[in-house]
Amino acid sequence: MGKTVARNKKAFHDYEILERMEAGISLKGSEVKALRAGRVNLKDSFVKIIKGEAFLMNAHISYTDTTNPHFKPDETRPRKLLLHRKEIDKLIGKTTKDGLTIVPLSIYFNRKNIAKVEIALARGKKLHDKRETLKRKEADREAQRAMRDKY
């Protein structure tokens, strides 16, 4: 993985991540420039499969000041994800049969400087699971603090 541009922190809080996958993303020129500037938000975004193609929905990529006003794309438009047919079929099977959700975890540029999206099959957490996760994180933090203070 190369330079991470944006992470979806809410996904780790709301979902139990089961399986990760890398996907290419179809962008317009000004959107790539905005990604490089870090002007992206994945907070409420999700992946939807429409007619056998995967789309990234609700990802907010704001345009830069240098973008031509006539060619400013819609900031939350659906963006096509580039996946192999086998991968899409696998995602369709898991979401329909097991009731899983597909969420984007991060957007980054790989070694070849191409924008990629890390997506994951995820199961929604219940409220008590979220509380348990927070308790576990707090306990780990306290243990680290105790180890650090001891030495």
Backbone bond lengths (Angstrom), bond angles and torsions (degrees), N, CA, C in turn:
res aa  C-N    CA-C-N  psi(-1)  N-CA   C-N-CA  omega(-1)  CA-C   N-CA-C  phi
1 M - - - 1.451 - - 1.529 109.12 -
2 G 1.301 116.48 139.47 1.460 121.70 -177.26 1.514 112.35 -95.03
3 K 1.329 115.90 -132.88 1.458 122.16 -176.55 1.530 110.22 -81.79
4 T 1.329 116.36 114.81 1.467 121.00 179.71 1.519 109.34 -76.99
5 V 1.345 115.90 130.28 1.455 121.64 -178.74 1.527 110.38 -96.67
6 A 1.342 116.28 -44.38 1.468 119.99 -178.14 1.518 110.12 -147.36
7 R 1.329 115.88 145.77 1.463 122.08 176.95 1.523 108.42 -122.06
8 N 1.323 115.30 147.96 1.457 121.32 177.59 1.534 108.04 -100.76
9 K 1.328 116.64 86.10 1.466 121.24 -176.54 1.521 111.58 -65.72
10 K 1.323 115.96 -32.26 1.460 120.42 -177.96 1.530 111.43 -65.22
11 A 1.329 116.74 -30.66 1.465 120.74 -179.61 1.527 110.74 -63.00
12 F 1.333 116.83 -39.54 1.462 120.38 -179.29 1.533 110.53 -69.99
13 H 1.330 116.42 -27.89 1.467 120.85 179.50 1.524 111.37 -79.83
14 D 1.323 116.90 -40.63 1.467 121.28 -173.13 1.522 114.11 -90.50
15 Y 1.340 117.95 -19.44 1.459 120.55 -173.50 1.524 111.72 -129.03
16 E 1.312 114.51 153.51 1.460 122.21 170.80 1.527 105.56 -96.03
17 I 1.333 116.87 115.49 1.459 121.98 -175.22 1.530 109.21 -79.18
18 L 1.347 116.19 124.24 1.458 120.56 -177.57 1.522 112.69 -103.54
19 E 1.319 117.40 -47.09 1.463 120.83 -175.46 1.525 109.68 -145.98
20 R 1.333 116.44 132.37 1.469 121.48 -178.59 1.522 110.82 -103.39
21 M 1.341 114.95 155.79 1.455 121.13 -177.98 1.536 108.73 -152.69
22 E 1.324 116.53 150.91 1.454 121.08 176.95 1.526 109.12 -105.19
23 A 1.323 116.11 137.69 1.463 120.46 179.04 1.519 109.51 -136.33
24 G 1.316 116.16 145.35 1.450 120.68 171.74 1.521 108.31 -77.65
25 I 1.312 117.13 164.37 1.465 120.44 -179.65 1.526 109.21 -134.91
26 S 1.317 115.59 136.92 1.455 121.81 -179.42 1.530 109.06 -89.21
27 L 1.328 116.23 114.45 1.465 121.32 -175.58 1.518 111.10 -126.09
28 K 1.330 115.72 160.32 1.460 121.80 171.28 1.524 107.45 -91.80
29 G 1.335 116.93 163.37 1.464 121.64 -174.39 1.508 114.92 -56.27
30 S 1.329 117.24 -45.11 1.460 119.89 -177.96 1.527 111.17 -67.87
31 E 1.345 116.42 -27.53 1.463 119.92 178.89 1.524 110.96 -70.13
32 V 1.334 116.90 -36.44 1.460 120.63 177.79 1.525 109.55 -63.73
33 K 1.311 116.14 -42.14 1.462 120.97 179.06 1.536 110.14 -64.02
34 A 1.324 116.40 -39.76 1.463 120.43 178.24 1.531 110.59 -66.55
35 L 1.335 117.10 -37.61 1.467 120.58 176.36 1.523 110.79 -61.15
36 R 1.326 116.05 -44.53 1.466 119.63 -179.91 1.523 110.72 -61.84
37 A 1.326 116.88 -31.79 1.473 121.53 178.21 1.530 111.46 -81.57
38 G 1.337 116.82 -6.54 1.461 120.80 178.05 1.518 113.79 80.45
39 R 1.318 117.74 23.50 1.465 121.41 -177.61 1.522 110.44 -94.07
40 V 1.331 116.22 65.50 1.460 121.62 -177.98 1.524 109.29 -141.38
41 N 1.334 115.66 146.43 1.461 121.98 179.13 1.527 108.43 -136.59
42 L 1.331 116.98 122.70 1.468 122.37 -179.01 1.526 112.62 -104.51
43 K 1.309 117.71 11.00 1.466 121.74 -168.89 1.524 114.62 -51.02
44 D 1.309 119.63 -54.88 1.470 121.90 -176.40 1.525 112.24 -107.16
45 S 1.310 117.18 21.71 1.460 119.65 -175.36 1.528 111.88 -84.97
46 F 1.322 114.77 157.84 1.462 121.92 179.29 1.518 108.32 -152.87
47 V 1.336 115.91 168.91 1.458 120.90 179.11 1.519 108.15 -110.22
48 K 1.324 115.99 132.32 1.459 121.83 179.93 1.525 108.31 -124.54
49 I 1.316 116.32 139.13 1.463 119.90 178.74 1.522 108.14 -102.43
50 I 1.344 115.64 118.71 1.464 122.48 -177.68 1.522 107.96 -122.41
51 K 1.332 116.19 120.71 1.474 122.34 178.69 1.534 112.33 51.27
52 G 1.321 116.97 44.27 1.447 121.19 176.26 1.519 115.48 75.82
53 E 1.339 117.26 13.56 1.457 121.26 176.98 1.522 108.99 -127.17
54 A 1.335 117.02 142.40 1.462 121.58 -178.96 1.527 109.77 -91.97
55 F 1.336 115.94 135.62 1.456 121.98 179.14 1.522 110.05 -128.35
56 L 1.334 115.81 140.10 1.458 122.38 174.68 1.519 107.32 -90.44
57 M 1.317 116.25 116.45 1.464 121.36 -175.79 1.530 110.18 -106.06
58 N 1.329 116.34 148.28 1.471 124.66 174.24 1.523 115.25 63.13
59 A 1.316 118.88 13.45 1.473 119.98 174.87 1.524 106.96 -78.87
60 H 1.316 116.52 124.56 1.463 121.29 -174.70 1.528 109.69 -96.22
61 I 1.342 116.07 107.48 1.466 121.52 175.06 1.525 106.63 -113.57
62 S 1.323 116.37 105.19 1.462 119.47 -177.93 1.517 109.54 -82.55
63 Y 1.317 116.45 148.77 1.453 121.14 -176.59 1.530 110.31 -82.78
64 T 1.326 115.77 159.99 1.462 120.72 179.36 1.527 110.06 -86.46
65 D 1.324 115.34 171.20 1.466 120.24 -178.39 1.522 112.01 -68.69
66 T 1.338 117.00 -24.04 1.459 120.54 -176.22 1.532 112.79 -84.54
67 T 1.336 117.57 -2.80 1.463 120.53 -178.66 1.523 110.33 -69.13
68 N 1.335 115.89 136.42 1.453 121.38 177.31 1.529 109.46 -62.77
69 P 1.331 118.65 128.50 1.468 120.62 -176.56 1.534 114.29 -59.86
70 H 1.340 117.59 -25.52 1.459 120.05 -179.15 1.517 112.36 -79.12
71 F 1.335 117.21 -19.49 1.456 120.78 -176.03 1.536 112.76 -114.76
72 K 1.333 116.47 21.94 1.459 119.09 178.96 1.520 109.29 -73.02
73 P 1.346 117.19 115.57 1.466 119.17 179.04 1.521 110.96 -75.07
74 D 1.332 115.91 159.75 1.457 121.22 175.61 1.526 107.74 -62.17
75 E 1.335 117.21 131.58 1.467 121.13 -172.93 1.524 113.46 -68.42
76 T 1.318 118.12 -28.69 1.472 120.09 -178.03 1.524 111.92 -113.95
77 R 1.307 117.37 25.18 1.460 120.45 -177.88 1.532 110.58 -64.87
78 P 1.339 117.70 154.05 1.466 119.63 175.35 1.529 109.93 -67.58
79 R 1.326 116.69 131.15 1.455 120.97 179.79 1.526 108.99 -113.87
80 K 1.319 116.12 131.42 1.459 121.20 -176.26 1.520 110.38 -72.10
81 L 1.325 115.98 134.59 1.453 121.56 175.26 1.523 108.79 -97.55
82 L 1.311 116.62 138.12 1.447 121.85 -176.05 1.527 109.34 -98.08
83 L 1.323 115.13 105.46 1.460 122.41 -179.19 1.517 109.42 -131.25
84 H 1.323 116.98 157.80 1.456 120.93 174.54 1.520 109.66 -74.28
85 R 1.314 117.57 155.27 1.464 123.31 -179.14 1.527 110.94 -55.29
86 K 1.345 117.46 -43.52 1.470 121.14 -179.88 1.521 111.16 -59.88
87 E 1.325 115.85 -41.67 1.470 120.05 -179.93 1.519 111.06 -65.14
88 I 1.335 116.65 -42.41 1.466 120.65 179.61 1.525 110.11 -64.80
89 D 1.343 116.72 -43.38 1.471 120.22 178.52 1.523 111.23 -61.18
90 K 1.324 116.15 -39.75 1.465 120.74 178.29 1.530 110.42 -63.18
91 L 1.343 116.74 -44.01 1.467 121.07 178.78 1.526 111.10 -62.75
92 I 1.339 116.56 -42.58 1.466 120.81 178.96 1.519 109.62 -60.55
93 G 1.334 116.99 -46.41 1.460 121.18 -179.58 1.516 112.46 -60.43
94 K 1.321 117.34 -45.83 1.466 121.30 -177.66 1.528 111.88 -67.49
95 T 1.341 116.92 -39.21 1.465 118.90 -177.72 1.524 111.87 -73.21
96 T 1.326 118.12 -37.51 1.461 119.53 -178.88 1.525 112.12 -78.62
97 K 1.335 117.47 -42.98 1.458 120.88 -176.09 1.530 112.40 -77.29
98 D 1.335 116.76 -49.59 1.457 120.96 -173.84 1.529 113.50 -94.07
99 G 1.330 117.61 -7.59 1.465 120.51 179.69 1.518 112.80 69.85
100 L 1.332 116.63 33.35 1.457 120.44 179.38 1.528 110.27 -88.43
101 T 1.321 115.90 167.85 1.455 123.18 179.74 1.521 108.43 -117.68
102 I 1.317 116.76 151.28 1.464 121.06 175.85 1.523 107.08 -109.23
103 V 1.336 116.33 119.42 1.460 120.72 -178.88 1.528 110.10 -124.19
104 P 1.341 117.19 144.25 1.461 119.59 173.55 1.529 109.53 -79.96
105 L 1.325 117.06 135.55 1.464 121.02 179.80 1.519 111.73 -98.45
106 S 1.341 116.42 -39.93 1.463 118.94 -179.13 1.517 110.59 -159.65
107 I 1.320 114.67 160.22 1.466 122.50 171.71 1.515 106.29 -118.97
108 Y 1.324 116.79 133.64 1.459 120.46 -178.26 1.518 110.11 -150.02
109 F 1.328 114.85 167.63 1.464 121.91 173.80 1.520 107.34 -105.16
110 N 1.342 116.91 127.64 1.464 120.14 -179.07 1.528 110.44 -78.99
111 R 1.337 116.71 -174.00 1.466 121.16 -177.51 1.528 112.53 -60.85
112 K 1.338 116.59 -31.02 1.462 120.89 179.09 1.523 112.22 -84.83
113 N 1.327 116.66 7.29 1.466 123.94 177.90 1.529 112.47 66.92
114 I 1.328 116.44 36.48 1.460 122.33 177.83 1.527 108.14 -109.34
115 A 1.331 116.53 135.88 1.471 120.72 -179.07 1.523 110.19 -70.49
116 K 1.319 115.82 130.55 1.467 122.80 179.44 1.514 109.05 -130.86
117 V 1.333 115.51 154.55 1.469 121.81 176.42 1.519 107.05 -118.91
118 E 1.325 116.34 131.66 1.455 120.10 173.56 1.522 106.80 -94.02
119 I 1.344 115.85 116.00 1.457 120.40 179.34 1.515 108.81 -110.95
120 A 1.331 115.80 161.14 1.463 118.97 -177.79 1.519 110.18 -144.92
121 L 1.327 114.54 145.35 1.455 120.46 168.48 1.522 105.96 -80.19
122 A 1.318 117.09 128.90 1.454 120.07 -173.90 1.518 110.94 -138.81
123 R 1.327 114.36 152.66 1.465 121.47 175.20 1.521 106.91 -113.04
124 G 1.312 117.28 132.62 1.459 121.55 -179.01 1.514 112.15 -63.93
125 K 1.331 116.11 139.25 1.463 120.65 178.28 1.525 109.60 -88.13
126 K 1.302 115.45 147.40 1.459 121.19 172.27 1.532 107.14 -83.97
127 L 1.332 116.87 168.55 1.460 121.71 -176.81 1.525 111.27 -60.66
128 H 1.341 117.34 -42.52 1.467 119.29 -178.62 1.531 111.41 -67.07
129 D 1.343 117.65 -30.53 1.469 121.01 176.41 1.530 110.35 -66.54
130 K 1.343 116.41 -40.23 1.461 120.71 179.50 1.526 109.81 -63.28
131 R 1.338 115.74 -42.98 1.471 119.63 179.26 1.523 110.80 -63.34
132 E 1.331 116.44 -41.09 1.462 121.25 179.77 1.527 110.84 -62.86
133 T 1.326 116.50 -41.19 1.460 121.21 178.19 1.519 110.68 -62.31
134 L 1.338 116.68 -43.64 1.467 120.55 179.13 1.527 110.64 -62.97
135 K 1.332 117.06 -41.15 1.470 120.56 178.69 1.527 110.82 -62.75
136 R 1.338 116.12 -43.23 1.458 120.66 -179.96 1.526 110.85 -63.30
137 K 1.334 117.15 -42.56 1.462 120.69 178.66 1.526 110.99 -62.58
138 E 1.333 115.99 -42.73 1.466 120.71 -179.90 1.526 110.60 -64.07
139 A 1.338 117.68 -41.17 1.467 121.63 178.60 1.531 110.33 -64.09
140 D 1.332 117.13 -42.19 1.466 120.74 178.01 1.522 110.87 -62.58
141 R 1.329 116.19 -41.08 1.458 121.36 179.45 1.536 110.95 -62.06
142 E 1.342 114.84 -44.27 1.464 119.01 179.79 1.523 110.83 -65.13
143 A 1.333 117.81 -39.07 1.460 121.08 178.48 1.524 110.43 -63.79
144 Q 1.330 117.24 -42.46 1.465 121.14 177.49 1.531 110.94 -62.00
145 R 1.335 114.91 -42.01 1.465 120.54 -179.88 1.531 110.61 -62.88
146 A 1.354 115.56 -42.78 1.464 120.43 -179.93 1.525 110.71 -64.71
147 M 1.346 116.56 -41.34 1.469 120.27 178.70 1.519 110.87 -64.76
148 R 1.320 116.53 -40.05 1.451 121.29 -178.56 1.539 110.49 -67.12
149 D 1.337 115.62 -42.66 1.467 119.60 -178.16 1.532 112.45 -70.16
150 K 1.349 115.72 -28.81 1.456 120.35 -178.43 1.522 110.97 -68.23
151 Y 1.344 117.80 -37.14 1.474 121.04 -174.62 1.496 112.31 -100.69
